[in-house]
Amino acid sequence: MKLIKFILLIFPICIQAQLLDNSKCAIFSDEPFFYSEFIKKNGIREIKGVISTKASLKVIEQRNLVNTYIFNQAGQLTKQYRSFNGADSKDTTIISYFYNEEGNITVQRTNDNYGFFSNNYDYDPSSHIISKTYCRDENTCENKNDFSLGKQHVIVKETFSYNETDSSLSKHTYNSHGKKYQTFTSFFNEHSLIYKEVKKLIINKKKSIIEYDYNDKGYISKKTIYPDFNKPKNTSTTYDYDELGNIEFIDEYRNDERITHKEIIYNKSTLLMKALLIQDIETNYIKIIKYSYSYW
């Protein structure tokens, strides 16, 4: 499960740190995936990842691209920047997060080719989402890196209700006309861990399933998604941890064929994430992201 040996020689063998939160299988996604308490206690203000790549039988190339994460003093992720090469020039995706007093996300705003859009959330006292409103947001500033909300155009609003038992939680989704069109049910085992999630569409009765496996310490070891319950096709992700519960490897599969391998490397002296290596199995193309930190 190791990548090319000479690439690993760039980084020393390291001890992992409790930095990444995989409880929602959202690591390196658009969702916050850091332990906010760890970020807060260590006074981390920014994590910056500089990207380089290596094609098969080629030397490592610097891409002048970065992934950057910005945190507030409570340890919450407030912004995520991802630069990429567009059709004509380098561009950046910006995701901003706003929270209520309970730490739930109230607004998640992202830019696209047409400007900015946001998902806006309301919660009940149990922190269950009861409404989600998708909006197009006007920026009164010319610079997209300096967003100031002007007019907000409400596009669609969905609402939710819940049914809960000792072993399941069902979330019912209603469209803008108040008509229920989907039910999403989470099933819990005797240890209160989710082992299966089922999404059912009311109109066409299509059903999809997500299954979870756990290791001996209760960490998710595998997530398998069946988009159509009536078909065997699936995608899955496996997670390997060290003895302290920190992720070492992530492998992604399509119909049991491994397509992507990821390794997380940590700094031995600071116990912070030092690099992420992402390997495309078919082409052996490797993306290398090296991280640096700034503090409050």
Backbone hydrogen bonds, N-H to C=O, Kabsch-Sander energy under -0.5 kcal/mol:
donor,donor_aa,acceptor,acceptor_aa,energy
7,I,4,I,-0.9
8,L,4,I,-1.6
9,L,5,K,-1.4
10,I,7,I,-1.5
11,F,8,L,-1.3
19,L,17,A,-2.1
20,L,17,A,-0.5
21,D,33,F,-2.5
22,N,20,L,-0.6
25,C,22,N,-1.4
29,S,26,A,-1.5
35,Y,19,L,-2.4
36,S,34,F,-0.9
39,I,35,Y,-2.1
40,K,36,S,-2.6
41,K,37,E,-2.6
42,N,38,F,-1.8
43,G,40,K,-1.4
44,I,39,I,-2.1
45,R,294,S,-2.6
46,E,294,S,-1.8
47,I,69,Y,-2.4
48,K,292,S,-2.6
49,G,67,N,-3.7
50,V,48,K,-0.5
50,V,290,K,-2.9
51,I,65,L,-2.8
52,S,288,I,-2.6
53,T,61,E,-2.5
54,K,286,I,-2.5
58,K,55,A,-2.2
61,E,53,T,-3.2
63,R,51,I,-1.8
65,L,51,I,-0.6
67,N,49,G,-2.5
68,T,81,Y,-2.6
69,Y,47,I,-2.9
70,I,79,K,-2.8
71,F,45,R,-2.5
72,N,76,Q,-2.1
75,G,72,N,-1.9
78,T,70,I,-2.9
79,K,70,I,-1.5
80,Q,95,I,-2.2
81,Y,68,T,-2.9
82,R,93,T,-2.4
83,S,66,V,-2.6
84,F,91,D,-2.9
86,G,84,F,-0.8
86,G,89,S,-2.6
91,D,84,F,-3.4
93,T,82,R,-2.9
95,I,80,Q,-2.5
96,S,109,R,-2.8
97,Y,78,T,-2.5
98,F,107,V,-2.1
100,N,104,N,-2.1
103,G,100,N,-1.8
106,T,98,F,-2.9
107,V,98,F,-1.2
108,Q,119,N,-2.1
109,R,96,S,-2.2
110,T,117,F,-2.8
111,N,94,I,-1.0
112,D,115,G,-2.8
115,G,112,D,-1.2
116,F,137,D,-0.8
117,F,110,T,-2.8
118,S,135,C,-2.5
119,N,108,Q,-2.2
120,N,133,T,-2.3
121,Y,106,T,-2.8
122,D,131,S,-1.8
124,D,128,H,-2.2
127,S,124,D,-2.4
130,I,122,D,-2.7
131,S,122,D,-1.2
132,K,158,E,-2.7
133,T,120,N,-2.6
134,Y,132,K,-0.5
134,Y,156,V,-2.9
135,C,118,S,-2.6
135,C,133,T,-0.5
136,R,153,H,-2.3
137,D,116,F,-2.1
137,D,135,C,-0.5
138,E,151,K,-2.3
140,T,138,E,-0.6
140,T,148,S,-2.9
144,K,142,E,-0.6
146,D,143,N,-1.7
150,G,138,E,-3.1
153,H,136,R,-3.1
153,H,151,K,-0.5
154,V,152,Q,-0.7
155,I,134,Y,-2.7
156,V,134,Y,-1.5
158,E,132,K,-2.8
159,T,174,Y,-1.5
160,F,130,I,-1.9
161,S,172,H,-1.7
163,N,170,S,-2.0
165,T,168,S,-2.8
169,L,186,S,-2.1
170,S,163,N,-3.2
171,K,184,F,-3.0
172,H,161,S,-3.0
172,H,170,S,-0.5
173,T,182,Q,-2.9
174,Y,159,T,-2.7
175,N,179,K,-2.5
178,G,175,N,-2.3
181,Y,173,T,-2.5
182,Q,173,T,-1.3
183,T,200,K,-2.4
184,F,171,K,-2.8
185,T,198,V,-2.7
186,S,169,L,-2.8
187,F,196,K,-3.0
188,F,167,S,-2.8
189,N,193,L,-2.5
192,S,189,N,-2.1
195,Y,187,F,-2.3
196,K,187,F,-1.2
197,E,210,I,-2.7
198,V,185,T,-2.5
199,K,208,S,-2.6
200,K,183,T,-2.9
200,K,198,V,-0.5
201,L,206,K,-2.4
202,I,181,Y,-2.2
205,K,201,L,-1.0
208,S,199,K,-2.3
209,I,226,Y,-2.2
210,I,197,E,-2.7
211,E,224,T,-2.7
212,Y,195,Y,-1.9
213,D,222,K,-2.4
215,N,219,Y,-2.5
218,G,215,N,-1.9
221,S,213,D,-2.5
222,K,213,D,-1.4
223,K,237,T,-2.5
224,T,211,E,-2.6
225,I,235,T,-3.5
226,Y,209,I,-3.3
229,F,207,K,-3.2
231,K,228,D,-2.3
235,T,225,I,-1.9
236,S,253,Y,-1.9
237,T,223,K,-2.3
238,T,251,D,-2.7
239,Y,221,S,-2.2
240,D,249,F,-2.4
242,D,246,N,-2.3
245,G,242,D,-1.6
248,E,240,D,-3.5
249,F,240,D,-1.3
250,I,262,K,-2.1
251,D,238,T,-2.0
252,E,260,T,-2.6
253,Y,236,S,-3.2
254,R,257,E,-2.4
255,N,234,N,-2.6
257,E,254,R,-1.5
258,R,256,D,-0.6
259,I,252,E,-3.0
260,T,252,E,-1.5
261,H,279,Q,-2.3
262,K,250,I,-2.8
263,E,277,L,-2.4
264,I,248,E,-2.0
265,I,263,E,-0.5
265,I,275,A,-2.9
267,N,272,L,-3.7
271,L,267,N,-2.3
274,K,265,I,-3.3
275,A,265,I,-2.1
276,L,289,I,-2.2
277,L,263,E,-2.6
278,I,287,K,-2.7
279,Q,261,H,-3.3
280,D,285,Y,-2.9
281,I,259,I,-2.0
281,I,279,Q,-0.7
284,N,280,D,-2.4
285,Y,280,D,-0.5
286,I,54,K,-2.6
287,K,278,I,-2.8
288,I,52,S,-3.4
289,I,276,L,-2.6
290,K,50,V,-2.4
290,K,288,I,-0.5
291,Y,274,K,-2.7
292,S,48,K,-2.3
294,S,46,E,-2.1
296,W,43,G,-2.5
